[in-house]
Amino acid sequence: MERTAADPGPVFAALADPTRREVVRLLAAQPGLTASALADELPVSRQAIAKHLAQLRDAGLAEAEHTGRETRYRLTPEPLAGAMEWMVAAGAQWDTRLERLKRRL
């Protein structure tokens, strides 16, 4: 199966992990956090945070900005919109199917 830019799979895979969801929440609340600052907020090591951030970046959900010796991260929410569109479309299909079933019964 070929992936497209609108494919929500990488976003869902990235958000499947509760630590990554918490990183997303923290970046939404406090843009520009470093991996060390995120590690201070969560019960995981800085190295683990770096791996989570890499997965979020691969899914297009985070960007890194190098400032001197620090790397600061910010949430890039655009891919979330694509995932939401997919969920709305999937939900609409189920609504239609359930309505047809309801009429038949």
C-alpha positions as CSV (number, residue, x, y, z in Angstrom):
1,M,0.0,0.0,0.0
2,E,1.4,3.4,-1.0
3,R,1.5,6.2,1.6
4,T,0.3,9.6,0.7
5,A,0.8,13.0,2.4
6,A,-2.8,12.6,3.7
7,D,-2.2,9.2,5.1
8,P,-3.1,9.4,8.8
9,G,-1.2,6.1,9.6
10,P,2.0,7.7,10.9
11,V,0.1,10.1,13.1
12,F,-2.0,7.3,14.6
13,A,1.2,5.2,15.1
14,A,2.9,8.1,16.8
15,L,0.0,8.9,19.1
16,A,-0.5,5.2,20.0
17,D,2.1,5.6,22.7
18,P,1.0,7.4,25.9
19,T,4.4,9.1,26.5
20,R,4.3,10.6,23.0
21,R,0.7,11.8,23.6
22,E,2.0,13.5,26.8
23,V,4.9,15.0,24.8
24,V,2.4,16.4,22.3
25,R,0.3,17.8,25.1
26,L,3.3,19.5,26.7
27,L,4.5,20.9,23.4
28,A,1.1,22.3,22.7
29,A,1.0,24.0,26.1
30,Q,4.7,25.1,26.1
31,P,6.2,25.5,22.6
32,G,10.0,25.5,22.5
33,L,10.8,22.9,25.2
34,T,14.0,21.0,25.0
35,A,14.4,17.2,25.4
36,S,15.9,17.8,28.8
37,A,12.9,20.0,29.9
38,L,10.5,17.3,28.6
39,A,12.4,14.6,30.5
40,D,12.1,16.7,33.7
41,E,8.3,16.7,33.2
42,L,8.0,13.0,32.5
43,P,9.1,9.8,34.2
44,V,11.5,8.8,31.4
45,S,15.1,9.5,30.5
46,R,16.3,12.2,28.2
47,Q,17.4,9.5,25.7
48,A,13.9,8.0,25.7
49,I,12.4,11.5,25.1
50,A,14.8,12.0,22.2
51,K,13.5,8.7,20.6
52,H,9.9,9.8,21.1
53,L,10.6,13.2,19.6
54,A,12.2,11.5,16.6
55,Q,9.0,9.5,16.1
56,L,6.9,12.6,16.4
57,R,9.1,14.4,13.9
58,D,8.9,11.4,11.5
59,A,5.1,11.7,11.7
60,G,5.3,15.4,11.0
61,L,4.0,16.3,14.5
62,A,7.0,18.1,15.8
63,E,9.8,20.3,14.5
64,A,13.2,20.9,15.9
65,E,14.9,24.3,16.0
66,H,18.6,24.5,16.8
67,T,19.5,27.6,18.9
68,G,23.1,27.6,19.9
69,R,23.7,24.4,21.8
70,E,20.0,23.8,22.5
71,T,17.4,22.1,20.3
72,R,13.9,23.3,21.0
73,Y,10.8,21.5,19.8
74,R,7.4,22.7,18.8
75,L,4.2,20.9,17.9
76,T,3.2,21.0,14.2
77,P,-0.5,20.3,14.4
78,E,-1.2,20.2,10.7
79,P,-1.0,16.3,10.5
80,L,-3.6,16.1,13.3
81,A,-6.1,17.8,11.0
82,G,-5.6,15.1,8.4
83,A,-6.1,12.4,11.0
84,M,-9.3,14.2,12.2
85,E,-10.6,14.4,8.6
86,W,-10.0,10.6,8.2
87,M,-11.9,9.9,11.5
88,V,-14.8,12.1,10.5
89,A,-15.0,10.4,7.1
90,A,-14.8,6.9,8.7
91,G,-17.4,7.9,11.3
92,A,-19.8,9.2,8.5
93,Q,-19.5,5.9,6.7
94,W,-20.5,4.0,9.8
95,D,-23.3,6.4,10.5
96,T,-24.6,5.8,7.0
97,R,-24.3,2.0,7.4
98,L,-26.0,2.0,10.8
99,E,-28.9,4.2,9.4
100,R,-29.4,1.7,6.6
101,L,-29.4,-1.2,9.0
102,K,-31.8,0.6,11.3
103,R,-34.2,1.2,8.3
104,R,-34.1,-2.5,7.4
105,L,-34.8,-3.6,10.9
